[in-house]
Amino acid sequence: MRFIRVIFFTVVLFVSNNAFANSLTGTIHTLHVNLQTNRAHIYFDGKPSFDGGGCPNFWTANSLDDTKFRQYIWPLLMTAKVTKEQVTVNVQGCTGTFPVITSVDVIPR
């Protein structure tokens, strides 16, 4: 019986974590930095909706105070925008009404 409970809770955790993550591949239409809110935003051509788990939106948002975002992800997004390369953007969680970018994969690698 204990084994079944462990499996059940493992499956629930796996499903719940993935239910709040979203991944979209596309070409970046707009990069936007808002100094009033201290956030960087993007949206794709065609405006597909990102959803970090309860915050569906065409735009994503990340804090400019996030050093790793500024150092690693934002330069990839700028390069992809300039070169018109497709990117896969993974979001998870929300900041306000915007999904938060957790990783980016530039295509082709």
MODELLER restraints for C-alpha pairs under 7 A, 6 or more apart:
rsr = mdl.restraints
at = mdl.atoms
rsr.add(forms.Gaussian(group=physical.xy_distance, feature=features.Distance(at['CA:19:A'], at['CA:53:A']), mean=6.94, stdev=0.5))
rsr.add(forms.Gaussian(group=physical.xy_distance, feature=features.Distance(at['CA:20:A'], at['CA:52:A']), mean=5.43, stdev=0.5))
rsr.add(forms.Gaussian(group=physical.xy_distance, feature=features.Distance(at['CA:20:A'], at['CA:53:A']), mean=3.98, stdev=0.5))
rsr.add(forms.Gaussian(group=physical.xy_distance, feature=features.Distance(at['CA:20:A'], at['CA:92:A']), mean=5.92, stdev=0.5))
rsr.add(forms.Gaussian(group=physical.xy_distance, feature=features.Distance(at['CA:20:A'], at['CA:93:A']), mean=6.72, stdev=0.5))
rsr.add(forms.Gaussian(group=physical.xy_distance, feature=features.Distance(at['CA:21:A'], at['CA:52:A']), mean=5.38, stdev=0.5))
rsr.add(forms.Gaussian(group=physical.xy_distance, feature=features.Distance(at['CA:21:A'], at['CA:53:A']), mean=6.43, stdev=0.5))
rsr.add(forms.Gaussian(group=physical.xy_distance, feature=features.Distance(at['CA:21:A'], at['CA:91:A']), mean=5.74, stdev=0.5))
rsr.add(forms.Gaussian(group=physical.xy_distance, feature=features.Distance(at['CA:21:A'], at['CA:92:A']), mean=4.52, stdev=0.5))
rsr.add(forms.Gaussian(group=physical.xy_distance, feature=features.Distance(at['CA:22:A'], at['CA:50:A']), mean=6.59, stdev=0.5))
rsr.add(forms.Gaussian(group=physical.xy_distance, feature=features.Distance(at['CA:22:A'], at['CA:51:A']), mean=5.81, stdev=0.5))
rsr.add(forms.Gaussian(group=physical.xy_distance, feature=features.Distance(at['CA:22:A'], at['CA:52:A']), mean=5.96, stdev=0.5))
rsr.add(forms.Gaussian(group=physical.xy_distance, feature=features.Distance(at['CA:22:A'], at['CA:90:A']), mean=5.69, stdev=0.5))
rsr.add(forms.Gaussian(group=physical.xy_distance, feature=features.Distance(at['CA:22:A'], at['CA:91:A']), mean=5.33, stdev=0.5))
rsr.add(forms.Gaussian(group=physical.xy_distance, feature=features.Distance(at['CA:22:A'], at['CA:92:A']), mean=6.50, stdev=0.5))
rsr.add(forms.Gaussian(group=physical.xy_distance, feature=features.Distance(at['CA:23:A'], at['CA:88:A']), mean=6.63, stdev=0.5))
rsr.add(forms.Gaussian(group=physical.xy_distance, feature=features.Distance(at['CA:23:A'], at['CA:89:A']), mean=5.63, stdev=0.5))
rsr.add(forms.Gaussian(group=physical.xy_distance, feature=features.Distance(at['CA:23:A'], at['CA:90:A']), mean=4.33, stdev=0.5))
rsr.add(forms.Gaussian(group=physical.xy_distance, feature=features.Distance(at['CA:23:A'], at['CA:91:A']), mean=6.36, stdev=0.5))
rsr.add(forms.Gaussian(group=physical.xy_distance, feature=features.Distance(at['CA:24:A'], at['CA:88:A']), mean=5.47, stdev=0.5))
rsr.add(forms.Gaussian(group=physical.xy_distance, feature=features.Distance(at['CA:24:A'], at['CA:89:A']), mean=5.48, stdev=0.5))
rsr.add(forms.Gaussian(group=physical.xy_distance, feature=features.Distance(at['CA:24:A'], at['CA:90:A']), mean=6.62, stdev=0.5))
rsr.add(forms.Gaussian(group=physical.xy_distance, feature=features.Distance(at['CA:25:A'], at['CA:86:A']), mean=6.64, stdev=0.5))
rsr.add(forms.Gaussian(group=physical.xy_distance, feature=features.Distance(at['CA:25:A'], at['CA:87:A']), mean=5.46, stdev=0.5))
rsr.add(forms.Gaussian(group=physical.xy_distance, feature=features.Distance(at['CA:25:A'], at['CA:88:A']), mean=4.09, stdev=0.5))
rsr.add(forms.Gaussian(group=physical.xy_distance, feature=features.Distance(at['CA:25:A'], at['CA:89:A']), mean=6.30, stdev=0.5))
rsr.add(forms.Gaussian(group=physical.xy_distance, feature=features.Distance(at['CA:26:A'], at['CA:44:A']), mean=6.04, stdev=0.5))
rsr.add(forms.Gaussian(group=physical.xy_distance, feature=features.Distance(at['CA:26:A'], at['CA:45:A']), mean=6.96, stdev=0.5))
rsr.add(forms.Gaussian(group=physical.xy_distance, feature=features.Distance(at['CA:26:A'], at['CA:86:A']), mean=5.06, stdev=0.5))
rsr.add(forms.Gaussian(group=physical.xy_distance, feature=features.Distance(at['CA:26:A'], at['CA:87:A']), mean=5.65, stdev=0.5))
rsr.add(forms.Gaussian(group=physical.xy_distance, feature=features.Distance(at['CA:26:A'], at['CA:88:A']), mean=6.58, stdev=0.5))
rsr.add(forms.Gaussian(group=physical.xy_distance, feature=features.Distance(at['CA:27:A'], at['CA:44:A']), mean=5.48, stdev=0.5))
rsr.add(forms.Gaussian(group=physical.xy_distance, feature=features.Distance(at['CA:27:A'], at['CA:45:A']), mean=5.76, stdev=0.5))
rsr.add(forms.Gaussian(group=physical.xy_distance, feature=features.Distance(at['CA:27:A'], at['CA:84:A']), mean=6.32, stdev=0.5))
rsr.add(forms.Gaussian(group=physical.xy_distance, feature=features.Distance(at['CA:27:A'], at['CA:85:A']), mean=6.32, stdev=0.5))
rsr.add(forms.Gaussian(group=physical.xy_distance, feature=features.Distance(at['CA:27:A'], at['CA:86:A']), mean=4.67, stdev=0.5))
rsr.add(forms.Gaussian(group=physical.xy_distance, feature=features.Distance(at['CA:27:A'], at['CA:87:A']), mean=6.35, stdev=0.5))
rsr.add(forms.Gaussian(group=physical.xy_distance, feature=features.Distance(at['CA:28:A'], at['CA:42:A']), mean=7.00, stdev=0.5))
rsr.add(forms.Gaussian(group=physical.xy_distance, feature=features.Distance(at['CA:28:A'], at['CA:43:A']), mean=5.98, stdev=0.5))
rsr.add(forms.Gaussian(group=physical.xy_distance, feature=features.Distance(at['CA:28:A'], at['CA:44:A']), mean=4.31, stdev=0.5))
rsr.add(forms.Gaussian(group=physical.xy_distance, feature=features.Distance(at['CA:28:A'], at['CA:45:A']), mean=5.94, stdev=0.5))
rsr.add(forms.Gaussian(group=physical.xy_distance, feature=features.Distance(at['CA:28:A'], at['CA:81:A']), mean=5.50, stdev=0.5))
rsr.add(forms.Gaussian(group=physical.xy_distance, feature=features.Distance(at['CA:29:A'], at['CA:43:A']), mean=5.83, stdev=0.5))
rsr.add(forms.Gaussian(group=physical.xy_distance, feature=features.Distance(at['CA:29:A'], at['CA:44:A']), mean=4.78, stdev=0.5))
rsr.add(forms.Gaussian(group=physical.xy_distance, feature=features.Distance(at['CA:29:A'], at['CA:45:A']), mean=4.77, stdev=0.5))
rsr.add(forms.Gaussian(group=physical.xy_distance, feature=features.Distance(at['CA:30:A'], at['CA:42:A']), mean=5.54, stdev=0.5))
rsr.add(forms.Gaussian(group=physical.xy_distance, feature=features.Distance(at['CA:30:A'], at['CA:43:A']), mean=5.55, stdev=0.5))
rsr.add(forms.Gaussian(group=physical.xy_distance, feature=features.Distance(at['CA:30:A'], at['CA:44:A']), mean=6.89, stdev=0.5))
rsr.add(forms.Gaussian(group=physical.xy_distance, feature=features.Distance(at['CA:31:A'], at['CA:41:A']), mean=5.87, stdev=0.5))
rsr.add(forms.Gaussian(group=physical.xy_distance, feature=features.Distance(at['CA:31:A'], at['CA:42:A']), mean=4.63, stdev=0.5))
rsr.add(forms.Gaussian(group=physical.xy_distance, feature=features.Distance(at['CA:32:A'], at['CA:40:A']), mean=5.75, stdev=0.5))
rsr.add(forms.Gaussian(group=physical.xy_distance, feature=features.Distance(at['CA:32:A'], at['CA:41:A']), mean=4.93, stdev=0.5))
rsr.add(forms.Gaussian(group=physical.xy_distance, feature=features.Distance(at['CA:32:A'], at['CA:42:A']), mean=6.12, stdev=0.5))
rsr.add(forms.Gaussian(group=physical.xy_distance, feature=features.Distance(at['CA:33:A'], at['CA:39:A']), mean=5.99, stdev=0.5))
rsr.add(forms.Gaussian(group=physical.xy_distance, feature=features.Distance(at['CA:33:A'], at['CA:40:A']), mean=4.38, stdev=0.5))
rsr.add(forms.Gaussian(group=physical.xy_distance, feature=features.Distance(at['CA:33:A'], at['CA:41:A']), mean=6.14, stdev=0.5))
rsr.add(forms.Gaussian(group=physical.xy_distance, feature=features.Distance(at['CA:34:A'], at['CA:40:A']), mean=6.26, stdev=0.5))
rsr.add(forms.Gaussian(group=physical.xy_distance, feature=features.Distance(at['CA:38:A'], at['CA:63:A']), mean=5.95, stdev=0.5))
rsr.add(forms.Gaussian(group=physical.xy_distance, feature=features.Distance(at['CA:38:A'], at['CA:64:A']), mean=5.60, stdev=0.5))
rsr.add(forms.Gaussian(group=physical.xy_distance, feature=features.Distance(at['CA:39:A'], at['CA:61:A']), mean=5.91, stdev=0.5))
rsr.add(forms.Gaussian(group=physical.xy_distance, feature=features.Distance(at['CA:39:A'], at['CA:62:A']), mean=5.33, stdev=0.5))
rsr.add(forms.Gaussian(group=physical.xy_distance, feature=features.Distance(at['CA:39:A'], at['CA:63:A']), mean=4.55, stdev=0.5))
rsr.add(forms.Gaussian(group=physical.xy_distance, feature=features.Distance(at['CA:39:A'], at['CA:64:A']), mean=5.37, stdev=0.5))
rsr.add(forms.Gaussian(group=physical.xy_distance, feature=features.Distance(at['CA:40:A'], at['CA:61:A']), mean=5.49, stdev=0.5))
rsr.add(forms.Gaussian(group=physical.xy_distance, feature=features.Distance(at['CA:40:A'], at['CA:62:A']), mean=5.34, stdev=0.5))
rsr.add(forms.Gaussian(group=physical.xy_distance, feature=features.Distance(at['CA:40:A'], at['CA:63:A']), mean=6.41, stdev=0.5))
rsr.add(forms.Gaussian(group=physical.xy_distance, feature=features.Distance(at['CA:40:A'], at['CA:64:A']), mean=6.37, stdev=0.5))
rsr.add(forms.Gaussian(group=physical.xy_distance, feature=features.Distance(at['CA:41:A'], at['CA:59:A']), mean=6.15, stdev=0.5))
rsr.add(forms.Gaussian(group=physical.xy_distance, feature=features.Distance(at['CA:41:A'], at['CA:60:A']), mean=5.21, stdev=0.5))
rsr.add(forms.Gaussian(group=physical.xy_distance, feature=features.Distance(at['CA:41:A'], at['CA:61:A']), mean=4.56, stdev=0.5))
rsr.add(forms.Gaussian(group=physical.xy_distance, feature=features.Distance(at['CA:41:A'], at['CA:62:A']), mean=6.69, stdev=0.5))
rsr.add(forms.Gaussian(group=physical.xy_distance, feature=features.Distance(at['CA:42:A'], at['CA:59:A']), mean=5.53, stdev=0.5))
rsr.add(forms.Gaussian(group=physical.xy_distance, feature=features.Distance(at['CA:42:A'], at['CA:60:A']), mean=5.55, stdev=0.5))
rsr.add(forms.Gaussian(group=physical.xy_distance, feature=features.Distance(at['CA:43:A'], at['CA:58:A']), mean=5.89, stdev=0.5))
rsr.add(forms.Gaussian(group=physical.xy_distance, feature=features.Distance(at['CA:43:A'], at['CA:59:A']), mean=4.90, stdev=0.5))
rsr.add(forms.Gaussian(group=physical.xy_distance, feature=features.Distance(at['CA:43:A'], at['CA:60:A']), mean=6.73, stdev=0.5))
rsr.add(forms.Gaussian(group=physical.xy_distance, feature=features.Distance(at['CA:47:A'], at['CA:58:A']), mean=5.48, stdev=0.5))
rsr.add(forms.Gaussian(group=physical.xy_distance, feature=features.Distance(at['CA:48:A'], at['CA:58:A']), mean=5.94, stdev=0.5))
rsr.add(forms.Gaussian(group=physical.xy_distance, feature=features.Distance(at['CA:49:A'], at['CA:56:A']), mean=6.03, stdev=0.5))
rsr.add(forms.Gaussian(group=physical.xy_distance, feature=features.Distance(at['CA:49:A'], at['CA:57:A']), mean=5.14, stdev=0.5))
rsr.add(forms.Gaussian(group=physical.xy_distance, feature=features.Distance(at['CA:49:A'], at['CA:58:A']), mean=4.50, stdev=0.5))
rsr.add(forms.Gaussian(group=physical.xy_distance, feature=features.Distance(at['CA:50:A'], at['CA:56:A']), mean=5.51, stdev=0.5))
rsr.add(forms.Gaussian(group=physical.xy_distance, feature=features.Distance(at['CA:50:A'], at['CA:57:A']), mean=5.44, stdev=0.5))
rsr.add(forms.Gaussian(group=physical.xy_distance, feature=features.Distance(at['CA:50:A'], at['CA:58:A']), mean=5.91, stdev=0.5))
rsr.add(forms.Gaussian(group=physical.xy_distance, feature=features.Distance(at['CA:50:A'], at['CA:99:A']), mean=6.55, stdev=0.5))
rsr.add(forms.Gaussian(group=physical.xy_distance, feature=features.Distance(at['CA:51:A'], at['CA:57:A']), mean=6.44, stdev=0.5))
rsr.add(forms.Gaussian(group=physical.xy_distance, feature=features.Distance(at['CA:51:A'], at['CA:99:A']), mean=5.77, stdev=0.5))
rsr.add(forms.Gaussian(group=physical.xy_distance, feature=features.Distance(at['CA:52:A'], at['CA:91:A']), mean=5.20, stdev=0.5))
rsr.add(forms.Gaussian(group=physical.xy_distance, feature=features.Distance(at['CA:52:A'], at['CA:92:A']), mean=4.11, stdev=0.5))
rsr.add(forms.Gaussian(group=physical.xy_distance, feature=features.Distance(at['CA:52:A'], at['CA:93:A']), mean=4.50, stdev=0.5))
rsr.add(forms.Gaussian(group=physical.xy_distance, feature=features.Distance(at['CA:52:A'], at['CA:94:A']), mean=5.77, stdev=0.5))
rsr.add(forms.Gaussian(group=physical.xy_distance, feature=features.Distance(at['CA:52:A'], at['CA:99:A']), mean=4.51, stdev=0.5))
rsr.add(forms.Gaussian(group=physical.xy_distance, feature=features.Distance(at['CA:52:A'], at['CA:100:A']), mean=6.48, stdev=0.5))
rsr.add(forms.Gaussian(group=physical.xy_distance, feature=features.Distance(at['CA:53:A'], at['CA:92:A']), mean=6.57, stdev=0.5))
rsr.add(forms.Gaussian(group=physical.xy_distance, feature=features.Distance(at['CA:53:A'], at['CA:93:A']), mean=5.70, stdev=0.5))
rsr.add(forms.Gaussian(group=physical.xy_distance, feature=features.Distance(at['CA:55:A'], at['CA:94:A']), mean=6.23, stdev=0.5))
rsr.add(forms.Gaussian(group=physical.xy_distance, feature=features.Distance(at['CA:55:A'], at['CA:97:A']), mean=5.31, stdev=0.5))
rsr.add(forms.Gaussian(group=physical.xy_distance, feature=features.Distance(at['CA:55:A'], at['CA:98:A']), mean=5.91, stdev=0.5))
rsr.add(forms.Gaussian(group=physical.xy_distance, feature=features.Distance(at['CA:55:A'], at['CA:99:A']), mean=6.04, stdev=0.5))
rsr.add(forms.Gaussian(group=physical.xy_distance, feature=features.Distance(at['CA:57:A'], at['CA:98:A']), mean=6.14, stdev=0.5))
rsr.add(forms.Gaussian(group=physical.xy_distance, feature=features.Distance(at['CA:59:A'], at['CA:98:A']), mean=6.40, stdev=0.5))
rsr.add(forms.Gaussian(group=physical.xy_distance, feature=features.Distance(at['CA:60:A'], at['CA:98:A']), mean=5.15, stdev=0.5))
rsr.add(forms.Gaussian(group=physical.xy_distance, feature=features.Distance(at['CA:60:A'], at['CA:99:A']), mean=4.96, stdev=0.5))
rsr.add(forms.Gaussian(group=physical.xy_distance, feature=features.Distance(at['CA:60:A'], at['CA:100:A']), mean=5.88, stdev=0.5))
rsr.add(forms.Gaussian(group=physical.xy_distance, feature=features.Distance(at['CA:60:A'], at['CA:101:A']), mean=6.72, stdev=0.5))
rsr.add(forms.Gaussian(group=physical.xy_distance, feature=features.Distance(at['CA:61:A'], at['CA:95:A']), mean=6.84, stdev=0.5))
rsr.add(forms.Gaussian(group=physical.xy_distance, feature=features.Distance(at['CA:61:A'], at['CA:98:A']), mean=5.47, stdev=0.5))
rsr.add(forms.Gaussian(group=physical.xy_distance, feature=features.Distance(at['CA:61:A'], at['CA:99:A']), mean=6.17, stdev=0.5))
rsr.add(forms.Gaussian(group=physical.xy_distance, feature=features.Distance(at['CA:61:A'], at['CA:100:A']), mean=5.46, stdev=0.5))
rsr.add(forms.Gaussian(group=physical.xy_distance, feature=features.Distance(at['CA:62:A'], at['CA:100:A']), mean=5.67, stdev=0.5))
rsr.add(forms.Gaussian(group=physical.xy_distance, feature=features.Distance(at['CA:62:A'], at['CA:101:A']), mean=6.57, stdev=0.5))
rsr.add(forms.Gaussian(group=physical.xy_distance, feature=features.Distance(at['CA:64:A'], at['CA:70:A']), mean=6.47, stdev=0.5))
rsr.add(forms.Gaussian(group=physical.xy_distance, feature=features.Distance(at['CA:73:A'], at['CA:104:A']), mean=6.54, stdev=0.5))
rsr.add(forms.Gaussian(group=physical.xy_distance, feature=features.Distance(at['CA:80:A'], at['CA:86:A']), mean=6.75, stdev=0.5))
rsr.add(forms.Gaussian(group=physical.xy_distance, feature=features.Distance(at['CA:80:A'], at['CA:87:A']), mean=6.92, stdev=0.5))
rsr.add(forms.Gaussian(group=physical.xy_distance, feature=features.Distance(at['CA:80:A'], at['CA:106:A']), mean=6.88, stdev=0.5))
rsr.add(forms.Gaussian(group=physical.xy_distance, feature=features.Distance(at['CA:85:A'], at['CA:107:A']), mean=6.38, stdev=0.5))
rsr.add(forms.Gaussian(group=physical.xy_distance, feature=features.Distance(at['CA:86:A'], at['CA:106:A']), mean=6.24, stdev=0.5))
rsr.add(forms.Gaussian(group=physical.xy_distance, feature=features.Distance(at['CA:86:A'], at['CA:107:A']), mean=5.32, stdev=0.5))
rsr.add(forms.Gaussian(group=physical.xy_distance, feature=features.Distance(at['CA:87:A'], at['CA:104:A']), mean=6.64, stdev=0.5))
rsr.add(forms.Gaussian(group=physical.xy_distance, feature=features.Distance(at['CA:87:A'], at['CA:105:A']), mean=5.48, stdev=0.5))
rsr.add(forms.Gaussian(group=physical.xy_distance, feature=features.Distance(at['CA:87:A'], at['CA:106:A']), mean=4.41, stdev=0.5))
rsr.add(forms.Gaussian(group=physical.xy_distance, feature=features.Distance(at['CA:87:A'], at['CA:107:A']), mean=5.49, stdev=0.5))
rsr.add(forms.Gaussian(group=physical.xy_distance, feature=features.Distance(at['CA:88:A'], at['CA:104:A']), mean=5.61, stdev=0.5))
rsr.add(forms.Gaussian(group=physical.xy_distance, feature=features.Distance(at['CA:88:A'], at['CA:105:A']), mean=5.00, stdev=0.5))
rsr.add(forms.Gaussian(group=physical.xy_distance, feature=features.Distance(at['CA:88:A'], at['CA:106:A']), mean=6.46, stdev=0.5))
rsr.add(forms.Gaussian(group=physical.xy_distance, feature=features.Distance(at['CA:89:A'], at['CA:101:A']), mean=6.70, stdev=0.5))
rsr.add(forms.Gaussian(group=physical.xy_distance, feature=features.Distance(at['CA:89:A'], at['CA:103:A']), mean=6.07, stdev=0.5))
rsr.add(forms.Gaussian(group=physical.xy_distance, feature=features.Distance(at['CA:89:A'], at['CA:104:A']), mean=4.69, stdev=0.5))
rsr.add(forms.Gaussian(group=physical.xy_distance, feature=features.Distance(at['CA:89:A'], at['CA:105:A']), mean=6.62, stdev=0.5))
rsr.add(forms.Gaussian(group=physical.xy_distance, feature=features.Distance(at['CA:90:A'], at['CA:101:A']), mean=5.73, stdev=0.5))
rsr.add(forms.Gaussian(group=physical.xy_distance, feature=features.Distance(at['CA:90:A'], at['CA:102:A']), mean=5.64, stdev=0.5))
rsr.add(forms.Gaussian(group=physical.xy_distance, feature=features.Distance(at['CA:90:A'], at['CA:103:A']), mean=5.22, stdev=0.5))
rsr.add(forms.Gaussian(group=physical.xy_distance, feature=features.Distance(at['CA:90:A'], at['CA:104:A']), mean=6.28, stdev=0.5))
rsr.add(forms.Gaussian(group=physical.xy_distance, feature=features.Distance(at['CA:91:A'], at['CA:99:A']), mean=5.85, stdev=0.5))
rsr.add(forms.Gaussian(group=physical.xy_distance, feature=features.Distance(at['CA:91:A'], at['CA:100:A']), mean=5.12, stdev=0.5))
rsr.add(forms.Gaussian(group=physical.xy_distance, feature=features.Distance(at['CA:91:A'], at['CA:101:A']), mean=4.29, stdev=0.5))
rsr.add(forms.Gaussian(group=physical.xy_distance, feature=features.Distance(at['CA:91:A'], at['CA:102:A']), mean=5.26, stdev=0.5))
rsr.add(forms.Gaussian(group=physical.xy_distance, feature=features.Distance(at['CA:92:A'], at['CA:99:A']), mean=6.33, stdev=0.5))
rsr.add(forms.Gaussian(group=physical.xy_distance, feature=features.Distance(at['CA:92:A'], at['CA:100:A']), mean=5.62, stdev=0.5))
rsr.add(forms.Gaussian(group=physical.xy_distance, feature=features.Distance(at['CA:92:A'], at['CA:101:A']), mean=6.59, stdev=0.5))
rsr.add(forms.Gaussian(group=physical.xy_distance, feature=features.Distance(at['CA:92:A'], at['CA:102:A']), mean=6.34, stdev=0.5))
rsr.add(forms.Gaussian(group=physical.xy_distance, feature=features.Distance(at['CA:93:A'], at['CA:99:A']), mean=5.83, stdev=0.5))
rsr.add(forms.Gaussian(group=physical.xy_distance, feature=features.Distance(at['CA:93:A'], at['CA:100:A']), mean=5.70, stdev=0.5))
rsr.add(forms.Gaussian(group=physical.xy_distance, feature=features.Distance(at['CA:94:A'], at['CA:100:A']), mean=5.40, stdev=0.5))
